[in-house]
C-alpha cells in the first residue's frame, strides 16, 4: 500500500518526532511504500493567501508550493498523520496544509449547494497518531473535537468505507518515560501489523 505520512511538529527532538520515525519504520517493515512529508522541515507555507482564497473554487488553480503535496495526496492509498494536539486541534501548520492542499477539485467537488462529492476515493485508510497535554476525562467532556473533524469531515472525502484509526496518548503534561515507551511500542506493533 502507498502510505503518505504527514508530520507536523517544529522540534526535531520532540516525542512526536520519535513517533514519526517509529511509524515510518513500522510501515516500511510491513512492506508498505511510505512517503514522509515533514511540514516544518519543508518550510511548508500554511497561510492561505488572498489570491488563493479568491480562486479557491477554481479547480484549475493549484497554488505554488502546494502542487507536489497535491500529487502526493492523489497517489496515496492511506494517510498517517503524526502531530501533537494543541488547544484541542492540530497545529496551525497542519490546519494550513488542509486549507491549501485539500482543495475543490482535489479533495471534493461541489456540484450544488447540497451536493458534496468526495474526490479522494483512492484513500482507504487514515491513521492519526497524536498526543494531548490534557487528561482523557477533559477530552471526553469536550467531545474529542479533533477526532470529530477527522471522522466527519476528512474521512468523508475519502473512499466510502475508509477506516479511521485514532492512536492517542493523553496526559503528556505529566507523562512518565515508561508511559511514553509503552505508547511508542503500541504504535510500532499496530503499524507493523497493518495489512
ZIDAZI-V926177 format. One record per backbone hydrogen bond with DSSP energy under -1.0 kcal/mol. NH is the residue of the N-H (numbers start at 1). CO is the residue of the C=O. E is the energy in kcal/mol with one decimal. If there is no record, write none. Layout:
nh:NH co:CO e:E
nh:NH co:CO e:E
This chain:
nh:3 co:33 e:-3.4
nh:4 co:78 e:-2.6
nh:5 co:35 e:-3.2
nh:6 co:80 e:-2.9
nh:7 co:37 e:-2.8
nh:8 co:82 e:-2.1
nh:14 co:11 e:-1.3
nh:18 co:14 e:-1.4
nh:19 co:15 e:-2.3
nh:20 co:16 e:-2.5
nh:21 co:17 e:-2.1
nh:22 co:18 e:-2.4
nh:23 co:19 e:-2.8
nh:24 co:20 e:-2.5
nh:25 co:21 e:-2.4
nh:26 co:22 e:-2.7
nh:27 co:23 e:-2.4
nh:28 co:24 e:-2.2
nh:29 co:25 e:-2.6
nh:30 co:26 e:-1.2
nh:31 co:28 e:-1.8
nh:32 co:27 e:-2.2
nh:33 co:1 e:-1.9
nh:35 co:3 e:-2.8
nh:37 co:5 e:-3.1
nh:39 co:7 e:-2.2
nh:42 co:38 e:-2.3
nh:43 co:40 e:-1.3
nh:44 co:39 e:-2.6
nh:53 co:49 e:-2.3
nh:54 co:50 e:-2.3
nh:55 co:51 e:-1.7
nh:56 co:53 e:-1.0
nh:58 co:55 e:-1.8
nh:59 co:57 e:-1.0
nh:61 co:58 e:-2.1
nh:66 co:63 e:-1.9
nh:70 co:66 e:-2.4
nh:71 co:67 e:-2.2
nh:72 co:68 e:-2.0
nh:73 co:69 e:-2.4
nh:74 co:70 e:-2.5
nh:75 co:71 e:-1.3
nh:76 co:72 e:-1.1
nh:77 co:2 e:-3.2
nh:78 co:2 e:-1.5
nh:79 co:125 e:-2.5
nh:80 co:4 e:-2.4
nh:81 co:127 e:-2.9
nh:82 co:6 e:-2.5
nh:83 co:129 e:-1.9
nh:85 co:131 e:-3.2
nh:86 co:89 e:-2.5
nh:89 co:86 e:-1.4
nh:95 co:91 e:-2.2
nh:96 co:92 e:-2.8
nh:97 co:93 e:-1.5
nh:98 co:94 e:-2.0
nh:99 co:95 e:-2.3
nh:100 co:96 e:-2.2
nh:101 co:97 e:-2.1
nh:102 co:98 e:-1.6
nh:103 co:101 e:-2.0
nh:105 co:108 e:-4.1
nh:106 co:103 e:-1.9
nh:107 co:103 e:-2.8
nh:108 co:103 e:-1.1
nh:109 co:117 e:-1.8
nh:111 co:115 e:-2.3
nh:115 co:112 e:-1.4
nh:117 co:109 e:-3.1
nh:119 co:107 e:-2.4
nh:120 co:157 e:-2.0
nh:123 co:120 e:-1.9
nh:124 co:77 e:-3.3
nh:126 co:163 e:-3.1
nh:127 co:79 e:-2.6
nh:128 co:165 e:-2.7
nh:129 co:81 e:-3.5
nh:130 co:167 e:-2.2
nh:132 co:169 e:-2.8
nh:139 co:135 e:-1.5
nh:140 co:136 e:-2.5
nh:141 co:137 e:-2.2
nh:142 co:138 e:-2.1
nh:144 co:139 e:-2.7
nh:148 co:144 e:-2.0
nh:149 co:145 e:-1.5
nh:150 co:146 e:-1.9
nh:151 co:147 e:-2.9
nh:152 co:148 e:-3.0
nh:153 co:149 e:-1.9
nh:154 co:149 e:-1.9
nh:155 co:150 e:-3.1
nh:157 co:154 e:-1.5
nh:158 co:155 e:-1.8
nh:159 co:123 e:-2.4
nh:162 co:159 e:-2.1
nh:163 co:124 e:-2.1
nh:165 co:126 e:-2.6
nh:167 co:128 e:-3.2
nh:169 co:130 e:-1.8
nh:171 co:134 e:-2.7
nh:172 co:132 e:-3.2
nh:174 co:171 e:-1.7
nh:175 co:172 e:-1.2
nh:180 co:176 e:-2.0
nh:181 co:177 e:-2.5
nh:182 co:178 e:-2.4
nh:183 co:179 e:-2.1
nh:184 co:180 e:-2.6
nh:185 co:181 e:-2.3
nh:186 co:182 e:-2.0
nh:187 co:183 e:-2.2
nh:188 co:184 e:-2.3
nh:189 co:185 e:-2.5
nh:190 co:186 e:-2.8
nh:191 co:187 e:-2.5
nh:192 co:188 e:-1.9
nh:193 co:189 e:-1.3
